[in-house]
Amino acid sequence: MFSLKSNRLQQAKILLLSKPIVLLLFALLPLFTCQSKKSAKEAFLPESVVYQAKDYTELIIDSSLIQSYFKDHPAPTPIVEDVQHFYSRRNFQFAWFTQNGISPAAANFISLLESYKNDFDDHSLDNVYLDTLFPSIQSDEKAFLKNIHHVLDLELLLTTQFFKYAQKVYGGSIDNPLDLNWFIPSKKKNFQTLLDTLVSISDGQKIQEPINPYYLRLKEKLIQYRQIQKTGGLPTVYSLKEAKSKDDSTRFLLNLKTYLFLLGDLRTTNLTQYYDDSTMKSIAHFQRRFGLKESGELDKATLHEMNQPISLRIKQMMLNMERLRWLPLDIENKYILVNIPAFRLYIFDSSKPVESMNVVVGKEATETIIFKGKISTIIINPYWEIPIASQRMKSFPT
């Protein structure tokens, strides 16, 4: 529990709301804003639906074979325990195979692995044996199914890789979240239910990942930025005042509009040679996303942010996605969010922003701590004394 009586929060001006609310302080960089999207084909099945009276398959795996498999293919103890528990809960039914062969879920999961590798440029989950077995069953499933050892290995390998994937992607890949100054408690995610969901959905459905909405939106942007990087990156943006000729002016303006269009600040492909109202509005939109003064002009601070390497933006997003993995899956519908780099506080009611204001945050040496807690007390216009250390460092007018 956190109270606004604490010293670290006394500088925040908070509006009084009628019911208890949650305070979240984030270190997320103000890269973008976007609306959440929900697919009609998303599937995240509750346990009551996953476990029906009818067995998923008649194929049964002997528990001793699971132990033998891990003797030949060692894995971390928590992963081994997860795999054993998973099969025990489903009465040792196969997960990835039915009497008719390999299930669509296997291809779904392989697709998830490939997407993760491509989106994050992370090969830590690569597995040579899986890269051998799965193409083999795809090329000649009938021949593959005749080799019971390969079937068993692929079954257990897919399950093992799933729990490794889930731990890294959904659970956070940092051993200790304190390493990121991320003091938000994370409930343990139910990867068992997620795997049950994955292996029981029909072909063409999508898994709803057990990640909070901020993570999912940032992931969408990461994919967008990586695609821009692969296709040549962002154009350099110049101050129009630097143009020495009409050709320079045209090229500079085209670069600016292309840049803004690629990032979504300019909604239409307005590549005319005019610095019009839509151009100014798109610059202002960019400035709002980065916490800059919304002048609609290409000032020095705006040019500085625009010309940061796209590789830096990708690294920033990946770091923030790592932080976001530690957040709860569901965020309360009434809360206060402080975006520290943007120096802004946002008040949400019924999960919708109703108010925002500037806030004071700490400097690098005395940085504002990142945490989640419940607000128990609100002090309007709190009394504040100048700290002794500040009095010694500075002189104030009498």
C-alpha positions in Angstrom: 0.0 0.0 0.0 1.2 3.5 -0.8 0.0 6.8 0.5 0.2 10.2 -0.9 1.6 11.2 2.4 4.9 9.7 1.4 7.7 12.1 0.6 8.2 10.8 -3.0 4.6 11.7 -3.9 4.1 15.0 -2.1 5.0 17.0 -5.3 2.2 15.3 -7.3 -1.0 17.3 -7.6 -3.8 14.8 -7.6 -7.5 15.3 -8.2 -9.8 13.8 -5.7 -11.9 10.8 -6.9 -14.7 9.3 -5.0 -13.4 5.7 -4.8 -10.0 4.1 -4.1 -7.8 4.2 -7.1 -4.5 2.7 -8.2 -1.4 4.6 -8.8 1.0 3.4 -11.5 4.3 5.2 -12.2 5.8 4.2 -15.5 9.2 4.7 -17.1 7.8 4.3 -20.6 9.2 6.6 -23.3 6.4 8.6 -25.0 6.8 7.0 -28.4 3.2 6.8 -29.6 -0.5 6.6 -28.8 -2.9 4.2 -30.4 -6.2 2.5 -30.0 -6.5 -1.1 -28.9 -7.8 -3.5 -31.4 -9.5 -6.8 -30.7 -9.8 -9.6 -33.3 -13.1 -11.5 -33.5 -11.1 -14.7 -33.8 -9.1 -14.3 -30.6 -9.4 -17.3 -28.3 -8.5 -17.5 -24.7 -10.6 -20.4 -23.3 -11.3 -20.8 -19.5 -10.5 -24.1 -17.9 -14.1 -25.1 -17.9 -14.1 -25.0 -21.7 -10.7 -26.4 -22.2 -11.4 -29.5 -20.1 -14.5 -31.1 -21.7 -15.9 -34.5 -20.9 -14.7 -35.9 -24.1 -10.9 -36.6 -24.3 -8.9 -34.4 -26.7 -7.2 -37.5 -28.1 -6.9 -41.2 -27.5 -3.2 -41.1 -27.7 -1.5 -41.5 -24.3 2.1 -41.0 -23.3 3.7 -43.0 -20.6 5.0 -40.9 -17.7 8.3 -42.9 -17.7 8.9 -41.8 -21.3 8.8 -38.2 -20.2 11.5 -38.8 -17.7 13.6 -40.6 -20.3 13.1 -37.8 -22.7 14.6 -35.3 -20.3 17.6 -37.5 -19.6 18.4 -37.3 -23.3 17.3 -33.7 -23.7 18.0 -31.8 -20.4 16.1 -28.7 -19.5 15.9 -26.4 -16.5 14.1 -28.0 -13.5 11.1 -25.6 -13.5 10.5 -26.3 -17.2 10.7 -30.1 -16.6 8.2 -29.7 -13.7 5.9 -27.6 -15.9 5.9 -30.2 -18.6 5.2 -33.1 -16.2 2.5 -31.2 -14.5 0.9 -30.3 -17.8 0.6 -33.9 -18.9 -0.5 -35.1 -15.5 -3.4 -32.6 -15.6 -4.6 -33.9 -19.0 -4.2 -37.6 -17.9 -1.1 -37.9 -20.1 -3.0 -37.3 -23.4 -0.9 -36.2 -26.3 -1.2 -32.4 -26.8 0.1 -31.9 -30.4 -1.0 -35.1 -32.0 -4.4 -36.8 -32.6 -5.3 -40.1 -34.3 -5.4 -38.1 -37.5 -1.8 -36.8 -37.2 -0.3 -33.5 -36.0 -2.8 -30.9 -34.9 -3.0 -27.3 -36.3 -1.9 -26.1 -32.9 1.7 -27.2 -33.7 1.9 -24.9 -36.8 0.3 -22.1 -34.7 3.0 -22.4 -32.1 5.8 -22.6 -34.7 4.4 -19.4 -36.2 4.5 -17.8 -32.7 8.2 -18.8 -32.4 9.1 -17.4 -35.8 7.2 -14.2 -35.2 9.0 -13.7 -31.9 12.4 -14.3 -33.5 11.8 -11.9 -36.3 10.1 -9.2 -34.3 12.7 -9.1 -31.5 15.7 -10.4 -33.5 16.2 -12.9 -30.6 17.4 -16.3 -31.4 17.7 -17.6 -27.9 14.8 -19.9 -28.4 16.2 -21.5 -31.5 16.3 -25.3 -31.3 18.2 -27.3 -34.0 16.3 -30.5 -33.2 12.9 -28.8 -33.6 14.1 -27.2 -36.8 14.8 -30.7 -38.1 11.7 -32.6 -36.9 9.0 -30.1 -37.8 10.0 -29.6 -41.5 10.3 -33.4 -41.7 6.7 -34.0 -40.6 5.5 -31.2 -42.9 7.2 -32.7 -46.0 6.0 -36.3 -45.4 3.6 -36.7 -42.5 2.7 -40.3 -43.3 6.3 -41.4 -43.2 7.1 -39.4 -40.0 4.2 -40.9 -38.1 5.6 -44.4 -38.6 8.6 -43.5 -36.4 7.2 -43.5 -32.9 10.4 -42.1 -31.4 10.3 -39.0 -33.6 6.6 -38.5 -32.8 7.3 -38.7 -29.1 10.3 -36.4 -29.3 8.4 -33.8 -31.3 5.5 -34.0 -28.9 7.6 -33.4 -25.9 9.9 -30.9 -27.7 7.0 -28.7 -28.7 5.7 -28.7 -25.1 9.1 -28.0 -23.6 9.7 -25.1 -26.1 6.3 -23.7 -25.3 7.1 -23.3 -21.6 10.5 -21.8 -22.4 8.7 -19.4 -24.9 6.0 -18.5 -22.4 8.5 -17.8 -19.6 10.6 -15.6 -21.8 7.9 -13.8 -23.7 5.1 -13.6 -21.1 7.0 -13.9 -17.9 9.9 -11.5 -18.4 13.4 -12.6 -19.4 15.2 -10.8 -16.6 15.9 -13.1 -13.6 15.2 -10.3 -11.1 12.8 -7.4 -12.0 14.6 -5.2 -9.5 17.4 -5.1 -12.1 15.1 -2.8 -14.1 14.0 -0.7 -11.1 10.5 -2.2 -11.8 8.9 -2.4 -8.4 5.5 -3.6 -9.7 4.4 -7.0 -8.3 3.5 -9.5 -11.0 1.1 -12.3 -10.4 2.3 -15.6 -11.8 0.8 -16.2 -15.2 -1.0 -19.4 -15.8 1.0 -20.9 -18.7 -0.6 -24.3 -18.2 -4.0 -22.9 -19.1 -2.5 -20.9 -22.0 -1.0 -24.1 -23.4 -4.3 -26.0 -23.0 -5.9 -23.2 -25.0 -3.3 -23.3 -27.7 -3.6 -27.0 -28.3 -7.4 -27.0 -28.2 -8.3 -24.1 -30.6 -9.4 -24.8 -34.1 -7.4 -23.9 -37.2 -7.5 -20.2 -38.1 -8.1 -18.9 -34.5 -5.6 -16.6 -32.7 -4.3 -16.9 -29.2 -5.0 -13.9 -26.9 -1.6 -13.4 -25.3 -1.6 -13.1 -21.5 -0.1 -9.6 -21.6 -1.5 -6.2 -20.5 -2.8 -3.9 -23.3 0.1 -1.5 -23.1 2.5 -4.4 -24.0 0.4 -5.4 -27.0 0.2 -1.9 -28.4 3.9 -1.4 -28.0 4.5 -4.8 -29.7 2.4 -3.6 -32.7 4.6 -0.5 -32.9 7.8 -2.5 -32.6 6.7 -4.6 -35.6 6.0 -1.4 -37.5 9.4 0.1 -36.7 11.3 -3.1 -37.6 9.6 -3.2 -40.9 10.6 0.4 -41.5 14.1 -0.5 -40.6 14.2 -3.4 -43.0 12.9 -1.3 -45.9 15.6 1.4 -45.5 14.7 3.3 -42.3 13.4 6.8 -41.8 14.5 9.8 -44.0 16.6 12.5 -42.4 14.6 15.6 -41.5 16.1 19.0 -42.1 15.1 22.4 -41.0 13.4 24.1 -43.9 15.4 27.2 -43.0 18.5 25.4 -44.1 17.2 25.1 -47.7 19.6 27.0 -50.1 17.5 26.4 -53.2 14.0 25.5 -54.4 15.1 21.9 -55.0 16.4 21.8 -51.4 13.2 23.1 -50.1 11.1 20.5 -52.1 13.4 17.7 -50.9 13.4 18.7 -47.3 9.6 19.0 -47.2 9.2 15.6 -49.0 11.5 14.0 -46.4 9.5 15.6 -43.5 6.1 14.4 -44.9 7.4 10.9 -45.7 8.8 10.7 -42.1 5.5 11.8 -40.5 3.5 9.4 -42.8 5.7 6.4 -42.0 5.2 6.9 -38.2 1.5 7.6 -38.5 1.5 11.3 -37.5 0.5 12.3 -41.0 -2.7 10.3 -41.7 -2.7 10.6 -45.5 -0.1 10.5 -48.2 0.0 14.3 -48.5 3.3 14.6 -50.4 2.5 18.0 -51.9 5.2 20.8 -52.0 3.2 22.9 -49.5 3.8 23.3 -45.8 0.1 23.3 -45.1 -2.2 23.0 -42.1 -2.1 19.2 -42.1 1.7 19.3 -42.0 1.6 21.5 -38.9 -1.0 19.3 -37.2 1.1 16.2 -37.9 4.2 17.8 -36.4 2.2 18.8 -33.4 1.0 15.2 -33.1 4.6 14.0 -33.2 5.5 16.6 -30.5 2.6 15.5 -28.3 3.8 11.9 -28.5 7.3 12.9 -27.4 6.3 15.4 -24.7 7.5 18.4 -26.6 5.9 21.8 -26.9 3.1 21.4 -29.5 4.0 24.3 -31.7 3.6 22.6 -35.1 7.0 24.0 -36.0 10.3 22.2 -36.7 12.1 23.6 -33.7 15.5 22.4 -32.5 14.1 19.9 -29.9 11.7 18.4 -32.5 14.4 17.9 -35.1 16.6 16.3 -32.5 14.0 13.7 -31.7 13.1 13.1 -35.3 16.7 12.3 -36.3 17.4 9.8 -33.6 18.4 6.4 -35.2 15.5 4.0 -35.7 17.7 1.3 -34.0 17.6 3.4 -30.8 13.8 3.6 -30.9 13.6 -0.2 -31.4 15.9 -0.7 -28.4 13.8 1.7 -26.3 10.7 -0.2 -27.2 12.2 -3.6 -26.4 13.4 -2.4 -23.0 10.0 -1.0 -22.2 8.3 -4.2 -23.4 10.6 -6.1 -21.0 9.4 -3.8 -18.2 5.7 -4.2 -19.2 5.9 -8.0 -18.9 6.0 -7.6 -15.2 2.8 -5.6 -15.1 -0.5 -7.3 -14.1 -2.6 -8.7 -17.0 -5.6 -6.6 -16.0 -5.3 -3.0 -14.9 -8.0 -1.6 -12.7 -10.5 0.6 -14.5 -9.9 3.6 -12.2 -6.2 4.6 -11.8 -3.6 7.3 -12.0 -0.7 6.8 -14.4 2.4 8.9 -14.3 4.5 8.8 -17.5 7.9 9.9 -16.0 9.8 10.8 -19.2 6.8 12.9 -20.4 6.4 14.7 -17.1 2.7 14.0 -17.3 0.1 12.5 -15.0 -3.1 10.9 -16.4 -6.3 10.1 -14.5 -8.4 7.2 -15.8 -12.0 6.5 -14.9 -13.8 3.5 -16.4 -10.5 2.9 -18.2 -10.8 6.2 -20.1 -8.6 9.3 -19.6 -10.5 12.1 -17.9 -7.8 14.5 -16.8 -4.1 15.1 -17.3 -1.5 17.5 -15.8 2.2 18.2 -15.6 4.2 16.7 -12.7 7.6 17.2 -11.2 9.9 14.1 -11.4 13.3 13.5 -9.9 16.7 14.0 -11.6 19.0 11.2 -12.6 20.7 11.2 -9.3 17.4 11.2 -7.4 15.2 9.6 -9.9 11.5 9.0 -9.3 10.9 5.4 -8.3 8.7 3.1 -10.4 6.0 1.2 -8.6 2.4 0.3 -8.4 0.3 0.9 -5.2 -3.1 1.9 -3.9 -3.8 5.5 -2.9 -5.1 5.6 0.6 -4.9 9.4 1.4 -4.9 12.5 -0.7 -3.5 15.8 0.6 -4.5 19.0 -1.2 -1.8 21.6 -1.3 0.6 19.7 1.0 3.1 21.7 3.1 6.6 21.2 1.8 9.9 22.3 3.4 13.1 22.9 1.4 15.4 19.9 2.1 18.5 20.7 4.1 20.7 19.4 1.3 19.1 21.8 -1.1 19.5 24.7 1.3 23.2 24.0 1.5 23.6 23.7 -2.3 21.7 26.8 -3.2 21.0 30.2 -1.8 17.4 31.6 -1.9 16.2 35.2 -1.8 15.1 36.5 1.5 
